[in-house]
Amino acid sequence: MGDSTDLNFSRHFQAIKDNEESQISDEFNTAVDHILYSRDVTGDSVDDLNKAFDNRDDKMILYHLHEYLAKDFLDVEKILKNHSKRRKIPVKAREDYSVKDINKIITLSDESSLADLHLLRGEKLQQAKQYTEAIKDYGNSLKTGLGKDSRYKAEHKLAQCQTKLGEYSAARQSILSCLQSLDSSNLSESNKKRFKKILEETLGKISNKEDREIHQKPVITVKEESSVKGISSCVSITNSPEKGRYAVAKSDIPPGEILALGPPAVFLLNPDDRQKMYEFCLNCLHNVVNIVPCTSCIHVVFCSISCRDQALSTFHKYECEIDLYGERQRGTEDAFNVFMTFKAIVREPLEFFQENFDERTLEYRGSDTLSSQFWNMVTHRDTRDEENLIKAFVITLLNLRILRLTTYCKREETSTGDSLSQTELFIGLLMLRIFMIQDMNSHPVFGLDSRGDKTQVGLENLGSGIYPRVGSYFNHACNPNTIRINVGRMQMLISSSRIKKGEEISDIYSMHYSEISREKRQSWLERNFNFTCRCQACEKDWNSFEKLPTAVTEDLRSKLQVVERGINQSLRSGDLRTTVDLHLRHAALLEDVDNPHSLHVLLRNSFQFACWRYYGGMDEDCVQ
């Protein structure tokens, strides 16, 4: 792309050193090998299991598999060896602690220490003129039981930071709260009187000041929804025996249009680099600058108390009971992925499943659109080979046995013996379906790492999620006409080139055709998604990037270079909306250049970079 060929889209594909061994993988592989062996033998202990497999009776497979493996295999107590150990300690806040020191120790601190640590970190941040972050910490100290002799201090400092940011209404309220806290403190009457005078004088100085104008956040939305929630009205969802459900353009769609937008049905924070667990919020995936810790376990962090409380009132309550994320620190990323199924269950109470599902057919009967889309996603149950199916059942049983270690089910709903209860079998069948949906439909979830050079962007692989509004309707192509962007937990699909009326709208599940050979792409897709790709790039066996055409007319090259200089200038000035708009102009100039061509690949990469810089840095509350 002329001057801007250095604007490469980077996903931090450098080698990440992970643990080399996993107790989960060892237990899983041993169990699978044992079952595969059992399919060729007979005997009282295995005949019932083999009969259930031959009859494709999922409920009886699960029932007899649990009995057959008994306690000799899938020893979840052994896997989660730290699940019952005490993990929090009291920590005294010391004045010589830096912000970095506090961020390290706050995850280890029990609840009795948190208020003082939040107050101390707020003071350090205020001294560094990081007023917005200081405000959060002062607020957190007040919410976590700060003592009466410190409350007035926190409220006074809170007012100082709010004043610095021109938040005068909030500052006035903080001063009034401070005056009330001052009355109940143990300060001497003379000191109270002196401090009260200072507060009243400050209140007088800001009493008539209006708040500074707040910069309006951009709004991310699908302009007009179709009959399918979260899908643009310019998209039509159709069906065919060959393709199943797929999306086509109702009319010509220009590049840059948001075609689908929505939250995950479930996601799992499971970064390539396990140390990144301490940099992203477990609940909303927001990048965490100053940690809000879990009150029970030491291996996850949150961006706010509200996120922590939301997680602890739902899914993380049960993860904490078994120190699940301690296993991510001990094991591998690949092995930890099996727990997305566990999370998909515990994010809802048992009563939700009992009330919204037919226990015989497992049909979802609720009214929630996202849940309906999720439970209707493909599982390819009938096309899986025996080994693949056995693996799905073993992962299901692993999660079901781990669930027994928590308080998710009431005692009378579980079995303490060698058999699974009816409630456990119901949950197990739901888990089996969830895992097979996950296996076929999960997408990687990326977080933006925008540190360093403004003309580069890095993405951190944070884990994976199941996004029904994208995964249910948009098929794969090795030269897709869309890109995927995450804004926190939300995912959007954006057109990356002009899509003509009637043309299929495609996502990408593997690497781009320009990066890897057709044979390797198709082998990977067949192995992981059970289909042979018939996209144009595969049918015509398009070359990799190094062998693509590069020639264009001098007139076109001249026009492209003008736009590229504008892109570079807007990037340097931080005008990211203009950067995106200039890429759209660039795409218009290339519409008459036939594919495959190196400039189309470079434009896609650069446009993806621009969209990640613009959208990926936004807060999730921008999404409507």
C-alpha positions in Angstrom: 0.0 0.0 0.0 2.7 2.5 -0.9 3.7 4.6 2.1 1.6 2.7 4.6 2.8 -0.9 4.1 4.3 -0.6 7.6 0.9 -0.3 9.2 0.8 -4.0 9.8 -1.9 -5.5 11.9 -0.2 -7.4 14.7 -1.7 -10.0 17.0 1.3 -10.5 19.3 2.0 -13.9 17.7 5.3 -14.2 19.4 5.9 -17.4 21.4 4.2 -17.3 24.8 5.8 -19.6 27.4 3.0 -21.6 29.0 3.1 -24.5 31.4 4.2 -27.7 29.7 2.1 -30.1 31.7 -1.5 -30.2 32.8 -3.2 -32.5 35.3 -6.4 -32.0 33.4 -4.9 -33.2 30.2 -3.3 -36.2 31.9 -6.5 -37.3 33.5 -8.5 -36.6 30.4 -6.2 -38.5 28.0 -6.0 -41.5 30.3 -9.8 -41.8 30.6 -10.3 -41.5 26.8 -7.6 -44.2 26.1 -9.3 -46.5 28.6 -12.7 -46.0 27.1 -11.4 -46.6 23.5 -9.8 -49.8 24.7 -13.1 -50.9 26.4 -15.0 -50.6 23.1 -13.2 -53.8 22.0 -13.7 -55.8 25.1 -16.6 -57.4 26.9 -17.5 -57.9 30.6 -20.1 -57.0 33.1 -18.5 -53.6 33.9 -18.4 -52.4 30.3 -21.2 -54.1 28.5 -23.8 -51.5 29.6 -21.6 -48.7 28.5 -20.9 -50.2 25.1 -24.6 -50.9 24.6 -25.4 -47.2 25.4 -22.8 -46.1 22.8 -24.2 -48.4 20.2 -27.8 -47.1 20.9 -26.5 -43.5 20.8 -28.4 -43.0 24.1 -26.6 -40.0 25.6 -28.2 -40.1 29.0 -27.3 -43.8 29.5 -23.8 -43.2 28.1 -23.2 -40.5 30.7 -24.7 -42.7 33.5 -22.7 -45.8 32.7 -19.5 -43.8 31.9 -19.5 -42.3 35.4 -19.9 -45.8 36.9 -17.3 -47.4 34.6 -14.6 -44.8 35.3 -15.5 -44.7 39.0 -12.8 -43.2 41.2 -10.0 -44.6 39.2 -10.2 -42.0 36.5 -11.1 -38.2 36.3 -10.1 -37.7 40.0 -11.2 -34.1 40.3 -10.0 -33.8 43.9 -6.5 -34.5 42.6 -6.9 -32.1 39.7 -8.1 -29.2 41.9 -5.8 -30.0 44.8 -6.0 -26.5 46.3 -9.8 -26.1 46.2 -10.3 -26.2 49.9 -7.2 -24.3 51.1 -7.2 -20.9 52.7 -6.0 -18.3 50.2 -6.3 -14.8 51.8 -4.2 -13.1 54.4 -4.4 -9.8 56.3 -2.1 -7.2 54.9 -1.2 -3.9 56.6 -1.0 -0.8 54.4 2.4 0.9 54.6 3.1 4.4 53.6 6.3 3.3 51.6 4.2 1.1 49.3 4.1 2.3 45.7 1.1 1.8 43.5 2.8 -1.2 41.9 3.4 -2.7 45.3 -0.2 -2.3 46.3 -1.4 -3.9 43.0 0.8 -6.9 43.8 -0.4 -7.5 47.4 -4.0 -6.5 47.1 -5.0 -9.8 45.5 -3.6 -11.6 48.5 -5.4 -9.4 51.1 -8.4 -10.5 53.0 -11.4 -8.2 53.3 -10.3 -6.5 56.5 -7.3 -5.0 54.7 -9.0 -3.8 51.5 -10.4 -0.4 52.6 -7.0 0.8 53.9 -5.2 -0.4 50.7 -7.7 1.4 48.5 -7.3 4.6 50.5 -3.5 4.4 50.3 -3.5 3.7 46.6 -5.9 6.6 46.1 -3.4 8.9 47.8 -0.5 7.7 45.7 -2.5 8.2 42.5 -3.6 11.6 43.6 0.0 12.6 44.2 0.7 11.4 40.7 -2.2 13.6 39.4 -4.0 10.5 38.2 -7.3 11.9 39.5 -9.7 9.7 37.7 -8.1 6.5 39.1 -7.7 8.1 42.5 -11.5 8.8 42.6 -12.2 5.1 41.9 -10.0 4.1 44.8 -11.4 6.6 47.3 -14.8 5.4 46.4 -13.8 1.8 46.8 -12.3 2.5 50.2 -15.6 4.0 51.3 -17.6 1.0 50.0 -15.3 -1.6 51.7 -15.8 -0.5 55.3 -13.3 2.3 55.9 -13.1 3.1 59.6 -14.8 6.2 60.9 -11.5 8.0 61.6 -10.5 7.6 58.0 -13.8 8.2 56.2 -13.7 12.0 56.4 -10.1 11.9 55.0 -11.2 9.8 52.0 -14.2 12.0 51.3 -12.1 15.2 51.5 -9.5 13.8 49.1 -12.3 12.6 46.9 -13.6 16.1 46.7 -10.2 17.5 45.9 -9.8 15.1 42.9 -13.3 15.8 41.7 -12.6 19.6 41.8 -9.4 19.1 39.8 -11.5 17.4 37.1 -14.2 20.0 37.1 -16.8 17.7 38.6 -18.1 20.3 41.0 -21.5 18.8 41.7 -19.9 15.6 42.8 -17.3 17.5 44.8 -20.0 19.5 46.7 -21.7 16.2 47.6 -18.4 14.7 48.8 -17.7 17.8 51.0 -21.2 17.5 52.6 -20.6 13.8 53.3 -17.2 14.7 54.7 -18.8 17.2 57.1 -21.1 14.4 58.4 -18.3 11.9 58.8 -16.2 14.5 60.6 -18.9 14.8 63.3 -18.7 11.1 64.1 -14.9 10.9 64.0 -12.6 10.8 67.1 -10.9 14.1 66.3 -10.7 16.6 69.1 -13.4 19.3 69.0 -10.8 22.0 68.2 -9.5 20.0 65.2 -13.0 19.3 64.1 -13.8 23.0 64.2 -10.7 24.0 62.3 -11.2 21.3 59.6 -14.9 22.2 59.3 -14.1 25.8 58.6 -11.7 24.7 55.8 -14.4 22.5 54.3 -17.1 25.2 54.4 -14.7 27.7 52.8 -14.0 25.2 50.0 -17.7 24.6 49.6 -18.3 28.3 49.2 -15.7 28.6 46.5 -17.2 26.0 44.3 -20.9 26.5 45.2 -21.7 28.3 42.0 -19.4 26.5 39.6 -20.9 24.5 36.8 -19.5 21.1 35.9 -17.1 21.0 32.9 -18.7 19.8 29.7 -18.4 16.0 29.4 -17.2 14.7 26.1 -19.9 12.6 24.6 -19.0 9.0 24.0 -19.5 7.6 20.5 -22.4 5.2 20.0 -21.9 1.8 18.5 -25.1 0.3 17.1 -26.6 -1.7 14.3 -28.3 1.1 12.4 -31.5 -0.8 11.7 -32.2 -4.3 13.0 -33.7 -7.0 10.8 -36.1 -9.5 12.2 -33.1 -11.2 13.8 -32.0 -9.3 16.9 -28.5 -7.8 16.6 -28.4 -8.3 12.8 -28.5 -5.3 10.4 -31.5 -4.8 8.2 -29.3 -5.0 5.1 -28.6 -8.6 5.9 -30.9 -11.5 5.0 -30.7 -14.9 6.7 -31.5 -17.8 4.5 -31.0 -21.6 4.4 -29.8 -24.3 2.0 -29.1 -28.0 2.4 -25.4 -27.4 1.5 -24.7 -24.4 3.6 -27.3 -24.5 6.4 -28.1 -21.0 7.7 -26.1 -18.3 6.1 -26.3 -14.5 5.4 -26.5 -12.6 2.2 -26.7 -8.9 1.3 -30.2 -7.5 0.7 -28.7 -4.6 -1.1 -25.2 -3.3 -1.9 -23.3 -2.9 1.4 -20.3 -0.4 1.5 -17.2 -1.2 3.6 -17.4 -0.1 7.2 -21.0 -1.1 7.9 -21.7 -2.8 11.2 -23.6 -6.0 10.2 -23.9 -7.8 13.5 -23.5 -6.8 17.1 -24.0 -8.6 20.4 -22.7 -10.1 23.6 -21.4 -13.6 24.1 -23.8 -16.3 25.4 -20.7 -17.3 27.5 -17.0 -16.4 27.5 -14.0 -17.7 29.3 -11.1 -15.5 30.3 -8.1 -17.8 29.4 -5.2 -15.7 28.0 -2.3 -17.2 26.1 -0.1 -15.6 28.7 -1.4 -16.7 32.1 0.0 -13.6 33.8 -2.5 -11.5 31.8 -5.1 -12.9 34.2 -4.1 -10.1 36.4 -4.6 -7.4 33.7 -8.1 -8.0 32.6 -11.4 -7.9 34.4 -12.9 -11.4 34.9 -16.4 -10.0 34.5 -16.3 -7.5 31.7 -12.8 -8.0 30.1 -11.9 -4.4 30.6 -8.2 -3.7 30.9 -7.5 -3.3 34.7 -5.1 -0.5 35.6 -5.6 -0.6 39.4 -6.8 -3.9 40.7 -10.0 -4.6 42.6 -9.4 -8.1 44.0 -11.7 -11.0 44.5 -12.7 -11.3 48.2 -12.0 -15.1 48.1 -9.5 -16.3 45.6 -6.2 -14.8 44.5 -6.0 -15.6 40.8 -8.5 -13.1 39.2 -9.0 -9.4 39.3 -11.8 -6.9 38.5 -12.0 -3.4 37.2 -14.6 -2.3 39.8 -16.5 -3.4 42.9 -19.7 -3.6 40.9 -18.1 -6.1 38.4 -16.7 -8.1 41.3 -20.1 -8.2 43.1 -21.9 -9.2 39.9 -19.4 -12.1 39.3 -19.5 -13.3 42.9 -23.3 -13.3 42.9 -23.3 -15.6 39.8 -20.7 -17.7 38.2 -17.6 -16.8 40.1 -19.1 -17.8 43.4 -18.7 -21.5 42.3 -15.4 -20.9 40.6 -14.1 -19.6 43.9 -15.3 -22.6 45.9 -12.9 -24.8 43.9 -10.2 -22.1 43.1 -10.8 -22.8 39.5 -8.4 -20.1 38.2 -5.6 -21.5 40.3 -5.7 -24.4 37.7 -5.0 -21.9 34.9 -1.8 -20.9 36.7 -0.8 -24.5 37.2 -1.9 -26.0 33.9 -2.1 -25.0 30.2 -4.4 -22.7 28.2 -5.7 -25.6 26.0 -6.7 -27.7 28.9 -8.4 -24.9 30.8 -10.7 -24.3 27.8 -12.9 -27.2 28.9 -14.2 -25.0 31.7 -16.2 -22.8 29.4 -18.9 -25.5 29.7 -18.7 -25.3 33.5 -19.1 -21.6 33.4 -22.1 -21.8 31.0 -23.9 -23.8 33.6 -23.0 -21.9 36.8 -23.7 -18.4 35.3 -27.4 -19.3 35.8 -29.1 -21.0 38.8 -30.3 -24.6 38.5 -33.9 -23.3 38.6 -33.3 -21.4 35.3 -32.6 -24.7 33.5 -35.4 -26.6 35.2 -37.9 -23.9 34.3 -36.8 -23.2 30.7 -35.9 -26.6 29.4 -37.8 -29.7 28.5 -36.0 -32.3 30.6 -36.7 -35.0 28.0 -35.9 -33.2 24.7 -33.6 -30.5 26.2 -35.5 -28.0 24.1 -35.2 -24.4 25.2 -38.6 -23.0 26.0 -37.6 -19.6 27.4 -38.2 -16.1 25.8 -34.7 -14.7 25.9 -33.5 -14.1 22.3 -29.8 -14.6 22.9 -30.4 -17.9 24.8 -32.6 -19.1 22.0 -29.9 -18.3 19.4 -27.3 -20.0 21.6 -29.2 -23.3 22.1 -30.0 -23.5 18.4 -26.4 -23.4 17.3 -25.0 -26.5 15.5 -23.4 -29.3 17.5 -22.6 -31.8 14.6 -23.6 -34.5 17.1 -24.5 -37.0 14.3 -21.4 -36.5 12.2 -18.8 -36.9 15.0 -16.7 -40.0 14.9 -16.5 -42.2 17.9 -13.3 -40.9 19.4 -14.5 -37.3 19.1 -17.8 -38.2 20.8 -16.0 -40.1 23.6 -13.9 -37.0 24.2 -17.0 -34.9 24.5 -18.5 -37.2 27.0 -15.3 -37.3 29.1 -15.1 -33.5 29.2 -18.8 -33.5 30.2 -18.2 -35.9 33.0 -15.1 -34.0 34.2 -17.2 -30.8 34.5 -20.0 -32.6 36.2 -17.8 -34.2 38.8 -16.2 -30.8 39.4 -19.6 -29.3 39.9 -20.1 -31.8 42.7 -17.3 -30.0 44.7 -19.4 -26.8 44.7 -22.7 -25.7 46.4 -24.4 -25.2 43.0 -26.8 -28.1 43.5 -28.6 -28.7 46.8 -27.4 -31.8 48.7 -30.6 -33.7 48.0 -30.2 -33.1 44.2 -26.8 -34.8 43.9 -25.7 -38.3 44.6 -22.9 -39.1 47.0 -22.6 -42.6 45.8 -21.3 -44.2 42.6 -24.3 -43.2 40.5 -25.4 -39.9 39.0 -28.7 -38.5 40.2 -31.5 -37.5 37.8 -30.7 -33.8 38.4 -27.0 -34.5 37.6 -27.9 -36.4 34.5 -30.1 -33.4 33.3 -27.3 -31.0 33.9 -24.8 -33.4 32.3 -26.8 -33.6 29.1 -27.0 -29.8 29.0 -23.2 -29.7 29.5 -22.7 -32.2 26.7 -24.7 -30.0 24.3 -22.9 -26.8 25.5 -19.5 -28.4 24.9 -20.4 -29.5 21.4 -21.7 -26.0 20.7 -18.5 -24.6 22.1 -16.4 -27.0 20.0 -18.0 -25.9 16.8 -18.8 -22.2 17.4 -16.4 -20.5 19.8 -14.5 -17.4 18.6 -11.2 -16.1 20.1 -11.7 -13.0 22.3 -9.1 -10.3 21.9 -8.2 -7.3 24.0 -6.5 -4.2 22.7 -2.9 -3.5 23.8 -2.3 0.0 22.5 1.0 0.7 24.3 3.9 2.0 22.4 3.9 3.2 18.8 0.6 4.8 17.6 1.1 3.3 14.1 1.1 -0.2 15.5 -1.6 -2.2 17.3 -1.2 -5.3 19.4 -4.0 -7.7 20.4 -3.9 -9.9 23.5 -5.7 -13.2 23.1 -7.8 -13.2 26.2 -9.7 -16.5 25.8 -12.8 -17.5 23.8 -16.5 -16.9 23.7 -19.6 -18.1 21.9 -21.3 -15.3 20.0 -24.6 -16.5 18.6 -25.3 -13.4 16.5 -22.2 -13.9 14.5 -21.6 -17.7 14.9 -25.1 -18.7 14.0 -25.5 -16.9 10.7 -22.2 -16.1 9.0 -20.3 -18.9 7.3 -16.6 -19.1 6.7 -14.5 -18.0 3.7 -10.8 -17.9 3.4 -11.1 -14.4 1.8 -13.9 -13.0 4.0 -15.7 -9.7 3.3 -15.9 -8.8 7.0 -13.8 -8.3 10.1 -14.5 -9.1 13.8 -13.8 -6.6 16.5 -14.3 -6.9 20.3 -15.4 -4.0 22.5 -15.0 -5.5 25.9 -17.3 -8.6 25.9 -19.2 -7.4 22.9 -18.4 -8.5 19.4 -19.2 -6.8 16.1 -18.9 -7.8 12.5 -18.0 -5.0 10.1 -18.0 -5.2 6.3 -14.4 -4.9 5.1 -15.1 -4.5 1.4 -18.1 -3.7 -0.8 -20.6 -6.6 -0.7 -23.0 -6.7 -3.7 -26.7 -7.4 -3.4 -27.2 -11.2 -3.2 -23.6 -11.9 -2.3 -22.9 -14.1 0.7 -21.5 -12.3 3.8 -18.7 -14.3 5.2 -16.7 -14.5 8.4 -13.3 -16.4 8.8 -12.6 -19.3 11.1 -9.1 -20.1 10.1 -6.1 -18.1 8.8 -6.5 -15.9 5.7 -5.7 -17.5 2.3 -2.7 -15.2 1.9 -1.0 -16.6 5.0 -1.3 -20.4 4.5 -1.7 -23.0 1.8 -5.1 -24.3 0.7 -4.2 -27.8 1.8 -3.4 -26.8 5.4 -6.4 -24.5 5.7 -8.8 -27.2 4.5 -7.2 -29.9 6.7 -7.6 -27.7 9.7 -11.2 -26.7 8.9 -12.2 -30.4 8.3 -10.6 -31.4 11.6 -12.1 -28.7 13.7 -15.4 -27.7 12.0 -16.4 -30.8 10.0 -16.7 -29.2 6.6 -14.7 -28.8 3.4 -14.3 -25.1 2.4 -15.6 -24.3 -1.1 -14.9 -20.5 -1.0 -13.5 -18.8 -4.1 -10.0 -18.7 -2.7 -10.1 -22.5 -2.2 -11.8 -23.3 -5.4 -9.4 -21.3 -7.5 -6.4 -22.0 -5.2 -5.3 -18.4 -4.8 -1.6 -17.9 -4.1 -0.1 -16.9 -0.8 0.8 -13.2 -0.3 4.4 -13.4 -1.7 3.1 -14.6 -5.1 0.1 -12.2 -5.5 0.0 -9.5 -8.2 1.3 -6.1 -7.2 0.9 -4.0 -10.4 -1.5 -1.0 -10.6 -1.7 2.0 -12.9 0.3 5.0 -12.1 -2.9 7.1 -11.8 -4.3 4.7 -9.2 -1.0 4.5 -7.3 -0.8 8.3 -7.1 -4.4 8.5 -5.7 -3.6 5.7 -3.2 -0.5 7.5 -1.9 -2.5 10.7 -1.2 -5.0 8.7 0.9 -2.2 6.8 2.7 -0.4 10.1 3.7 -3.7 11.2 5.2 -4.0 7.9 7.1 -0.5 8.4 8.5 -1.2 12.0 9.5 -4.5 11.1 11.2 -2.8 8.3 13.1 0.0 10.5 14.4 -2.6 13.1 15.5 -4.8 10.5 17.2 -7.8 11.2 15.0 -8.9 7.6 14.7 -12.3 8.3 13.2 -10.6 10.0 10.3 -8.2 7.0 10.0 -11.2 4.7 9.6 -12.9 7.0 7.1 -9.8 7.3 5.0 -9.6 3.5 4.8 -13.1 3.5 3.4 -11.9 5.9 0.7 -9.0 3.6 0.0 -11.3 0.7 -0.4 -13.4 2.6 -2.9 -10.3 3.2 -5.0 -9.5 -0.5 -5.1 -13.0 -1.6 -6.2 -11.9 -2.0 -9.8 -8.8 -4.0 -8.9 -9.5 -7.7 -9.4 -9.0 -10.2 -6.6 -6.6 -11.8 -5.7 -4.2 -8.9 -5.4 -1.6 -7.9 -2.8 -3.3 -4.4 -2.3 -6.6 -6.0 -1.2 -4.7 -8.0 1.4 -2.8 -5.0 2.7 -5.9 -2.9 2.8 -7.8 -5.6 4.8 -4.9 -5.8 7.3 -4.6 -2.0 7.6 -8.4 -1.5 7.8 -8.5 -4.1 10.6 -5.8 -2.3 12.4 -7.7 1.0 12.1 -11.0 -0.5 13.4 -9.3 -2.1 16.3 -7.6 1.2 17.2 -10.9 3.1 16.9 -13.5 0.7 18.3 -11.3 -1.6 20.4 -10.3 1.2 22.8 -13.9 2.2 23.5 -15.8 1.2 26.7 -18.5 -1.5 26.4 -21.2 1.1 27.5 -20.8 2.7 24.1 -22.6 -0.3 22.6 -26.3 0.2 22.3 
